[in-house]
Amino acid sequence: MSNLEADSKFLKKAVIINVVGAVLKVCGPLLTFLMARVFGAAEFGIFVSAQTLLLTIAHSATLGLDKGLYWYLPQNKLNGRPAYDGIMNSFWVSALIALFCSLVIFVGSFTPYISKELPWYGISLLFYVGTFVFSTASEGNRRPQNAVFVNSFLTVTLAPGVSIALHFLDIPHALPLGLFVGQMAGFIVHFVLVRRQFPDMPLHPALRVPMVLLKYSLPLGFGEFVASFLIRSALWMVMLFLGPEKAGAFGIMVTISNALQTIHVGFTPILTPVVAGMEKQRLSTDLKFVYSYCVFMVTLIQLLIGFFIVLFPSEILSIAGKDFIVQPEALGILLLVHLGTGFGGLSVLVLKGMGKSLYTLIMDTISLGLTLGMGYLLIPRFGLVGAALAMLSSTLFSAIVNNGYLYKMGFRLYSSKLISQVLWIVALVAFYIAVNTGKLPMVLWQKIVAYLVIVGLLGLYWKLVKKYFSVSAISNKK
């Protein structure tokens, strides 16, 4: 079997795993909606903001070493290093930084500058960073199913489930304690799975990260810090300008639209290691077919989810309660954000696979500045719609610049067959506008019928077009 055929076989398997992960991850948002109803919009808004802050700190604590393993582990084979090289080194360095951050939060809680509740969230930091490192180790070793089960199902269902149970038991700090239990369970499972993959891996190596990994990871670490602010900056600005109730409503919309984000994010541990394992010659001959296949599958799955959300936005939002049905048109813009990322934004994974971590840091920094500037101008005037538009502006900007950079490098990533995907995205946007502006009024049963028809059309489309992106077609192209 050729390298391209092996990569194609892995991609095909990984797509199935990604779909399963998307289905499993539905359980998490459903419990999140229930949690929002139980705790109320204001308290849930504070929880969402605290959790996003915790995620930002945790990602920063890893120094990018977790994401660096996507690239470094495939390189171990090419460079004759032990297969496990870099894993435990990355964990111990990240763990020490996380413990220091937890200590700072705890000490700071005795001052007026840090909330008394935040230390209860801070106890999860160590388990967050451990989960990040061991999860990406499995994914860099081409075991994406491990992260799918733990990250997409176990932690995202256990955490809200425990919080709700603690609430009804009248135990204080139910939200952060539920988060702690979920992350601790995820950490333990990930560690056991990694240990099984690398039984010869020493648990206490020298507390020194390989220099090659460190040089690649540090820009990713800063980029992750910037990207975390980029992803969550709109939510924080909503909290600042509009208050916790609107932040809770926007948090629910972000949770719903993340059903699409889950798909393209799920391809990070799929596409990045494949590109990282390609020699220069294979980048010239094989990259276009691998990339186009990934874009095709990401967009197709996103369309299935996107049409459902477009047809039933109020029904989905109402699960959390009527207080969360605020400016539902913002949800449509968030869907467009993730569709744009799924089609044009996967180019950043190619750049990371090529080792261009410093470039991605620069782009994330520029995008963050653009989001903050647009949010400052639009949120006070347009509310949640303004926040969504701020996210859309930075998404389109980064996708255009990244693809332009790769084009300048001589890479033509997009197959002409992907034009049909663009037409489907345009149809989804047009359908959303028609339904939500009253030009195409529909009652519930009509929406159900319409969605079934759309699913049928997408199934027919997939059957007609999939041959152009099949493993045999890709091999024949070569």
PABA-976941 format. One line per field, with one value per residue (C-alpha): chain; residue number from 1; x, y, z. Coordinates in steps of 0.2 Angstrom, whole numbers, always signed. Example, Ala and Ser with C-alpha at 12.3 -4.5 7.8 and 13.67 -1.06 7.14 Angstrom:
REM residues 2
unit	[A/A]
pos	[1/2]
u	[+62/+68]
v	[-22/-5]
w	[+39/+36]
REM end
This chain:
REM residues 478
unit	[A/A/A/A/A/A/A/A/A/A/A/A/A/A/A/A/A/A/A/A/A/A/A/A/A/A/A/A/A/A/A/A/A/A/A/A/A/A/A/A/A/A/A/A/A/A/A/A/A/A/A/A/A/A/A/A/A/A/A/A/A/A/A/A/A/A/A/A/A/A/A/A/A/A/A/A/A/A/A/A/A/A/A/A/A/A/A/A/A/A/A/A/A/A/A/A/A/A/A/A/A/A/A/A/A/A/A/A/A/A/A/A/A/A/A/A/A/A/A/A/A/A/A/A/A/A/A/A/A/A/A/A/A/A/A/A/A/A/A/A/A/A/A/A/A/A/A/A/A/A/A/A/A/A/A/A/A/A/A/A/A/A/A/A/A/A/A/A/A/A/A/A/A/A/A/A/A/A/A/A/A/A/A/A/A/A/A/A/A/A/A/A/A/A/A/A/A/A/A/A/A/A/A/A/A/A/A/A/A/A/A/A/A/A/A/A/A/A/A/A/A/A/A/A/A/A/A/A/A/A/A/A/A/A/A/A/A/A/A/A/A/A/A/A/A/A/A/A/A/A/A/A/A/A/A/A/A/A/A/A/A/A/A/A/A/A/A/A/A/A/A/A/A/A/A/A/A/A/A/A/A/A/A/A/A/A/A/A/A/A/A/A/A/A/A/A/A/A/A/A/A/A/A/A/A/A/A/A/A/A/A/A/A/A/A/A/A/A/A/A/A/A/A/A/A/A/A/A/A/A/A/A/A/A/A/A/A/A/A/A/A/A/A/A/A/A/A/A/A/A/A/A/A/A/A/A/A/A/A/A/A/A/A/A/A/A/A/A/A/A/A/A/A/A/A/A/A/A/A/A/A/A/A/A/A/A/A/A/A/A/A/A/A/A/A/A/A/A/A/A/A/A/A/A/A/A/A/A/A/A/A/A/A/A/A/A/A/A/A/A/A/A/A/A/A/A/A/A/A/A/A/A/A/A/A/A/A/A/A/A/A/A/A/A/A/A/A/A/A/A/A/A/A/A/A/A/A/A/A/A/A/A/A/A/A/A/A/A/A/A/A/A/A/A/A/A/A/A]
pos	[1/2/3/4/5/6/7/8/9/10/11/12/13/14/15/16/17/18/19/20/21/22/23/24/25/26/27/28/29/30/31/32/33/34/35/36/37/38/39/40/41/42/43/44/45/46/47/48/49/50/51/52/53/54/55/56/57/58/59/60/61/62/63/64/65/66/67/68/69/70/71/72/73/74/75/76/77/78/79/80/81/82/83/84/85/86/87/88/89/90/91/92/93/94/95/96/97/98/99/100/101/102/103/104/105/106/107/108/109/110/111/112/113/114/115/116/117/118/119/120/121/122/123/124/125/126/127/128/129/130/131/132/133/134/135/136/137/138/139/140/141/142/143/144/145/146/147/148/149/150/151/152/153/154/155/156/157/158/159/160/161/162/163/164/165/166/167/168/169/170/171/172/173/174/175/176/177/178/179/180/181/182/183/184/185/186/187/188/189/190/191/192/193/194/195/196/197/198/199/200/201/202/203/204/205/206/207/208/209/210/211/212/213/214/215/216/217/218/219/220/221/222/223/224/225/226/227/228/229/230/231/232/233/234/235/236/237/238/239/240/241/242/243/244/245/246/247/248/249/250/251/252/253/254/255/256/257/258/259/260/261/262/263/264/265/266/267/268/269/270/271/272/273/274/275/276/277/278/279/280/281/282/283/284/285/286/287/288/289/290/291/292/293/294/295/296/297/298/299/300/301/302/303/304/305/306/307/308/309/310/311/312/313/314/315/316/317/318/319/320/321/322/323/324/325/326/327/328/329/330/331/332/333/334/335/336/337/338/339/340/341/342/343/344/345/346/347/348/349/350/351/352/353/354/355/356/357/358/359/360/361/362/363/364/365/366/367/368/369/370/371/372/373/374/375/376/377/378/379/380/381/382/383/384/385/386/387/388/389/390/391/392/393/394/395/396/397/398/399/400/401/402/403/404/405/406/407/408/409/410/411/412/413/414/415/416/417/418/419/420/421/422/423/424/425/426/427/428/429/430/431/432/433/434/435/436/437/438/439/440/441/442/443/444/445/446/447/448/449/450/451/452/453/454/455/456/457/458/459/460/461/462/463/464/465/466/467/468/469/470/471/472/473/474/475/476/477/478]
u	[+0/+7/+9/-6/-17/-13/-17/-33/-38/-34/-44/-59/-59/-56/-72/-83/-75/-78/-97/-99/-91/-103/-117/-111/-107/-126/-128/-117/-126/-143/-137/-130/-147/-155/-141/-145/-163/-159/-147/-155/-148/-138/-129/-126/-119/-106/-102/-99/-88/-78/-76/-70/-57/-52/-50/-39/-27/-26/-22/-9/-1/+3/+14/+7/+16/-1/-4/+14/+12/+1/+16/+30/+24/+23/+40/+47/+45/+53/+68/+71/+66/+56/+38/+33/+47/+40/+24/+28/+40/+26/+14/+26/+30/+12/+7/+19/+13/-5/-2/+7/-8/-20/-10/-10/-29/-31/-20/-28/-45/-40/-39/-53/-47/-52/-69/-70/-79/-64/-53/-66/-64/-45/-44/-49/-33/-21/-34/-37/-19/-17/-32/-25/-8/-13/-28/-17/-4/-17/-22/-5/-2/-18/-30/-43/-56/-49/-52/-69/-76/-68/-69/-85/-95/-88/-82/-96/-110/-102/-98/-116/-124/-114/-118/-136/-136/-126/-138/-153/-143/-141/-122/-114/-102/-111/-106/-87/-87/-96/-83/-69/-77/-79/-61/-53/-62/-57/-39/-38/-46/-34/-19/-23/-26/-9/+0/-8/-1/+16/+20/+38/+36/+45/+34/+47/+59/+71/+61/+67/+56/+65/+71/+63/+46/+48/+53/+38/+26/+30/+22/+7/+6/+6/-6/-17/-18/-23/-35/-43/-46/-51/-64/-71/-68/-86/-94/-84/-88/-106/-104/-96/-107/-124/-123/-123/-141/-137/-120/-130/-141/-126/-117/-132/-131/-112/-115/-128/-117/-102/-111/-104/-87/-85/-84/-70/-61/-62/-51/-36/-30/-34/-26/-12/-3/-6/+2/+16/+21/+22/+39/+41/+38/+22/+16/+17/+8/-4/-9/-22/-32/-30/-36/-50/-57/-57/-65/-79/-83/-82/-94/-106/-108/-109/-123/-133/-132/-134/-150/-158/-152/-158/-176/-178/-168/-182/-187/-168/-166/-182/-175/-164/-180/-188/-176/-163/-173/-164/-160/-160/-154/-137/-137/-138/-122/-113/-118/-110/-94/-92/-96/-83/-71/-75/-73/-58/-52/-44/-30/-23/-21/-10/+1/+3/+7/+21/+28/+22/+18/+25/+15/-1/+3/+4/-12/-21/-15/-21/-38/-40/-37/-50/-63/-60/-61/-77/-85/-82/-91/-105/-110/-116/-126/-133/-132/-129/-130/-115/-105/-108/-103/-87/-83/-88/-76/-61/-65/-67/-51/-40/-47/-43/-26/-21/-26/-18/-2/-3/-7/+9/+19/+13/+0/-17/-28/-45/-52/-64/-77/-79/-88/-104/-101/-100/-117/-124/-117/-125/-142/-141/-138/-152/-164/-160/-164/-180/-186/-181/-187/-204/-203/-205/-217/-217/-226/-218/-224/-219/-201/-200/-205/-193/-178/-182/-182/-166/-158/-163/-156/-139/-139/-142/-128/-116/-120/-116/-101/-92/-83/-73/-66/-65/-49/-47/-50/-37/-25/-28/-25/-8]
v	[+0/+17/+32/+41/+25/+23/+41/+40/+24/+33/+49/+38/+29/+46/+54/+40/+43/+61/+58/+47/+60/+73/+62/+59/+77/+81/+74/+87/+103/+95/+93/+111/+118/+109/+116/+133/+131/+124/+138/+153/+165/+176/+162/+152/+167/+169/+150/+151/+166/+158/+142/+151/+160/+143/+136/+151/+149/+130/+131/+144/+133/+120/+132/+124/+108/+99/+105/+103/+84/+83/+88/+81/+63/+59/+67/+54/+41/+51/+56/+39/+45/+34/+34/+42/+55/+72/+66/+65/+79/+90/+84/+88/+105/+109/+102/+113/+129/+124/+121/+138/+146/+138/+144/+162/+161/+154/+168/+181/+176/+185/+201/+212/+208/+190/+182/+171/+158/+157/+146/+132/+133/+134/+116/+109/+117/+103/+90/+102/+102/+84/+80/+92/+84/+65/+68/+76/+62/+49/+60/+63/+44/+42/+37/+50/+39/+41/+59/+57/+46/+56/+74/+73/+62/+58/+75/+85/+74/+70/+88/+96/+80/+81/+100/+97/+83/+93/+107/+97/+90/+108/+106/+123/+127/+114/+121/+122/+105/+97/+104/+97/+79/+79/+85/+73/+58/+63/+65/+48/+39/+48/+43/+25/+25/+33/+21/+7/+14/+17/+4/+8/+26/+32/+41/+52/+58/+73/+89/+95/+97/+92/+108/+104/+102/+117/+129/+123/+123/+140/+150/+138/+141/+160/+157/+146/+160/+172/+160/+157/+175/+176/+163/+169/+188/+191/+182/+192/+208/+204/+201/+218/+228/+219/+210/+192/+188/+192/+183/+168/+169/+171/+157/+145/+151/+148/+130/+127/+133/+123/+108/+114/+119/+101/+94/+105/+105/+86/+87/+95/+78/+71/+82/+90/+73/+68/+83/+83/+65/+70/+73/+88/+78/+71/+89/+93/+77/+72/+87/+93/+77/+74/+92/+92/+76/+83/+99/+89/+78/+93/+103/+89/+85/+103/+105/+91/+99/+117/+114/+107/+122/+134/+126/+124/+139/+144/+126/+123/+138/+135/+120/+131/+142/+157/+169/+163/+166/+183/+189/+172/+179/+180/+161/+161/+172/+160/+145/+155/+158/+139/+135/+147/+139/+122/+126/+139/+138/+121/+129/+133/+115/+113/+127/+119/+103/+111/+118/+136/+139/+157/+162/+156/+165/+181/+178/+174/+190/+201/+191/+195/+213/+213/+204/+216/+231/+225/+220/+237/+245/+233/+225/+241/+245/+228/+217/+199/+201/+213/+200/+187/+199/+202/+184/+182/+196/+189/+171/+177/+188/+173/+161/+173/+177/+159/+152/+166/+162/+144/+149/+160/+145/+136/+124/+123/+115/+115/+103/+110/+97/+108/+121/+111/+113/+132/+131/+121/+134/+148/+138/+136/+155/+159/+147/+154/+172/+166/+156/+169/+185/+178/+176/+158/+155/+137/+128/+114/+100/+109/+111/+93/+88/+101/+94/+76/+82/+91/+76/+66/+78/+79/+60/+59/+73/+63/+47/+56/+66/+54/+45/+60/+60/+41/+32/+24/+41/+49/+35/+36/+55/+51]
w	[+0/-5/+7/-1/+0/+18/+22/+12/+22/+38/+32/+28/+45/+53/+45/+52/+69/+67/+63/+78/+89/+82/+86/+104/+107/+105/+122/+130/+123/+128/+146/+145/+140/+154/+166/+159/+163/+181/+186/+176/+163/+175/+184/+168/+160/+174/+173/+154/+156/+170/+160/+145/+156/+163/+146/+140/+155/+153/+134/+139/+152/+140/+130/+114/+118/+117/+99/+95/+97/+82/+72/+83/+85/+66/+64/+77/+64/+50/+61/+70/+88/+100/+96/+113/+113/+120/+128/+146/+145/+139/+152/+167/+161/+158/+175/+184/+175/+179/+197/+198/+190/+202/+216/+209/+208/+226/+233/+222/+229/+246/+237/+229/+211/+210/+213/+228/+217/+204/+215/+214/+195/+197/+204/+187/+178/+181/+174/+159/+154/+157/+146/+132/+132/+132/+121/+107/+110/+105/+90/+84/+85/+74/+87/+85/+92/+110/+110/+102/+116/+130/+124/+114/+126/+143/+150/+141/+148/+165/+170/+168/+174/+190/+192/+190/+203/+216/+213/+218/+233/+239/+238/+235/+221/+210/+193/+196/+206/+191/+179/+191/+191/+172/+169/+182/+174/+156/+162/+170/+155/+143/+153/+153/+134/+131/+142/+133/+116/+123/+137/+136/+139/+155/+167/+174/+160/+162/+164/+148/+132/+116/+108/+91/+99/+110/+95/+85/+100/+108/+93/+94/+113/+111/+96/+107/+120/+106/+98/+114/+116/+98/+100/+117/+114/+107/+122/+134/+125/+126/+145/+146/+135/+138/+154/+160/+154/+136/+138/+144/+128/+117/+126/+121/+103/+103/+110/+96/+82/+89/+82/+66/+74/+81/+63/+57/+74/+73/+58/+67/+73/+56/+43/+53/+57/+39/+32/+45/+39/+21/+13/+1/-14/-7/-3/-21/-28/-14/-3/-15/-15/+3/+7/-5/+2/+20/+14/+5/+20/+33/+23/+19/+37/+42/+29/+37/+54/+47/+38/+54/+65/+51/+51/+70/+79/+91/+95/+99/+109/+119/+126/+137/+141/+134/+142/+130/+114/+110/+93/+85/+69/+77/+77/+58/+57/+69/+57/+43/+53/+55/+37/+31/+43/+37/+19/+18/+36/+35/+26/+43/+47/+32/+37/+55/+47/+37/+53/+50/+68/+69/+54/+62/+78/+68/+59/+75/+83/+68/+68/+87/+84/+70/+81/+96/+85/+76/+92/+100/+85/+82/+99/+108/+92/+86/+101/+99/+80/+81/+91/+78/+64/+73/+73/+55/+49/+57/+51/+33/+34/+40/+28/+13/+19/+23/+7/-2/+7/+2/-16/-16/-10/-26/-18/-27/-13/-20/-32/-45/-39/-23/-33/-29/-10/-12/-21/-6/+6/-4/-4/+15/+18/+6/+14/+32/+26/+18/+33/+46/+37/+35/+16/+18/+33/+39/+53/+62/+52/+36/+43/+47/+29/+22/+32/+27/+9/+11/+19/+4/-8/+1/+1/-17/-20/-9/-19/-36/-30/-18/-32/-36/-18/-15/-11/-28/-37/-26/-30/-48/-49/-43]
REM end
